[in-house]
């Protein structure tokens, strides 16, 4: 814990493949609270994790973040180290990662179809 900043020291390792790089700041606004769980989405949150690549065979690093959209709502972003400059954005973290999973699955299917 960082006594001066009043927040956890980062990075915080979560499991073997994920770390929290920035904890972000809680926004006390309706759009920033999940209606089902009551959990807040912290603006500025950023984490990294290792996951199968959407582009190349094998695994790579991904950055997940929570940013503020033009209308003041949270925007969830995922970036893949193998595809610099490309950002997947959505209205929920699950929707972002669903897009990642679709591309990973497509890459794996294409690999299976290639003749050897």
Secondary structure as GFF3:
##gff-version 3
##sequence-region A 1 116
A	DSSP	beta_strand	12	14	.	.	.	ID=ss1
A	DSSP	beta_strand	18	22	.	.	.	ID=ss2
A	DSSP	three_ten_helix	30	32	.	.	.	ID=ss3
A	DSSP	beta_strand	46	52	.	.	.	ID=ss4
A	DSSP	beta_strand	59	68	.	.	.	ID=ss5
A	DSSP	beta_strand	74	80	.	.	.	ID=ss6
A	DSSP	beta_strand	87	90	.	.	.	ID=ss7
A	DSSP	alpha_helix	93	113	.	.	.	ID=ss8
###
